[in-house]
Amino acid sequence: ERLENAHFYDNGQLLLSENPQIIKITTQSLDQQKLEQLTNSLHTQVPHFAVSHQSPYRLDITAVNALKGAAVHFYTEKYQISLKDTMVIGDSENDYSMLSIPGIHSVAMENACDMIRNICVYQTRANTRDGIAYIINCILADRENFKL
């Protein structure tokens, strides 16, 4: 369903000439210096977008209202779920907005980047070692500590 409304551009001029409502842009380059320059210019010139590195060779540029943190807030408000009763799990920069929500139970995967590990309340095993299943089992076994 999402891909039906997605547009793929390999030319910046074409993108700008159509003037679409942009939610997310992904770009890749083997030139890491070029990506760093793009990151710096985007931070100063386009404040309503967040820039995250998915790898040393890939950037995601996402509209602030389309970030995962905004989605978590929308969902918890819609279903009247307290943030203290909510757990989010992530491993990369594009998870920062949801993992940094005050009062939420944030879990970093073992393979998470340092930025993510440093903001999370909990850590779990890597994806390849059933990290999500492991943290859920820990929560179910010790509900007193997690208060979920």
C-alpha positions in Angstrom: 0.0 0.0 0.0 2.8 2.5 0.9 4.7 1.8 -2.3 1.6 2.6 -4.4 2.0 6.2 -3.3 5.8 6.3 -3.4 7.7 8.1 -6.1 11.2 7.2 -7.1 13.5 9.9 -8.5 17.0 9.5 -9.8 17.3 13.2 -10.7 17.1 16.1 -8.3 15.7 18.5 -10.9 12.8 16.1 -11.7 12.0 15.9 -8.0 12.0 19.7 -7.6 9.9 20.3 -10.7 7.1 18.1 -9.5 7.1 19.7 -6.0 5.6 16.7 -4.2 4.9 16.4 -0.5 8.1 14.9 0.7 8.0 12.5 3.7 11.3 10.7 3.2 14.3 10.8 1.0 17.0 8.2 0.9 20.3 8.7 -0.8 23.5 6.7 -1.2 27.1 7.4 -2.2 30.4 5.7 -1.9 31.8 9.2 -1.2 31.4 9.6 2.6 32.8 13.1 2.5 30.0 14.1 0.1 27.4 12.6 2.4 28.8 14.5 5.4 28.7 17.7 3.5 25.1 17.0 2.5 24.2 16.2 6.2 25.7 19.5 7.4 23.9 21.6 4.8 20.6 19.9 5.4 20.9 20.5 9.2 21.2 24.2 8.6 19.0 24.7 5.5 16.0 22.3 6.1 15.1 22.3 9.8 11.8 20.5 9.4 13.6 17.3 8.2 15.7 15.0 10.3 18.9 13.4 8.8 20.1 10.0 9.9 22.9 7.7 8.8 21.7 4.2 8.0 25.3 3.2 7.1 28.5 5.1 6.2 27.2 5.2 2.7 23.5 6.0 3.1 21.4 8.9 4.5 17.7 9.0 5.3 16.1 12.5 5.3 12.7 12.3 7.0 10.0 14.9 7.6 9.9 15.6 11.3 6.2 14.7 11.5 6.9 11.3 9.9 9.6 10.2 12.4 9.1 7.1 14.5 8.7 9.2 17.7 5.8 11.1 16.2 4.2 7.7 15.3 4.6 6.4 18.8 3.0 9.6 20.3 0.2 9.4 17.8 -0.5 5.7 18.6 -0.3 6.0 22.4 -2.6 9.0 22.4 -5.1 7.4 20.0 -5.3 4.3 22.1 -4.8 6.1 25.4 -1.7 4.0 26.3 0.6 5.5 28.9 4.2 6.0 27.8 5.3 4.2 31.0 3.4 1.2 29.7 5.1 1.4 26.3 8.3 -0.3 25.1 10.2 0.6 21.9 13.2 -1.2 20.5 15.7 0.0 18.0 19.3 -0.1 16.7 20.0 2.8 14.4 19.9 6.6 14.1 16.4 6.6 12.6 15.1 5.1 15.8 16.4 8.1 17.9 13.1 10.0 18.0 11.1 7.1 19.5 13.9 5.8 21.8 14.5 9.3 23.4 10.9 9.9 24.4 11.0 10.7 28.2 9.2 8.0 30.3 9.2 5.3 27.7 10.9 1.9 28.1 13.6 2.2 25.4 15.6 -0.9 24.4 18.8 -0.9 22.3 19.7 -3.9 20.3 23.2 -5.3 21.0 24.1 -4.3 17.4 22.9 -0.7 18.0 25.1 2.3 17.2 26.7 4.1 20.2 24.2 7.0 19.9 21.3 4.6 20.5 22.9 2.5 23.2 23.7 5.7 25.1 20.0 6.9 25.3 18.3 3.6 26.0 17.2 2.5 29.4 17.7 -1.2 28.5 19.8 -3.3 26.2 19.2 -6.7 24.7 20.9 -9.2 22.5 21.5 -8.7 18.8 18.9 -9.3 16.1 20.8 -12.5 15.1 20.6 -13.8 18.7 16.8 -13.3 19.1 17.2 -10.0 21.0 13.5 -9.0 20.8 12.3 -12.4 22.1 15.0 -12.2 24.8 13.9 -8.8 26.2 10.2 -9.8 26.0 11.0 -13.0 28.0 12.9 -10.9 30.6 9.9 -8.5 30.9 7.5 -11.4 31.4 9.7 -13.1 33.9 10.3 -10.0 35.9 7.4 -7.6 35.7 8.2 -5.9 38.9 11.4 -4.3 37.5 9.9 -3.4 34.2 6.4 -2.4 35.4 4.8 -3.1 32.1 
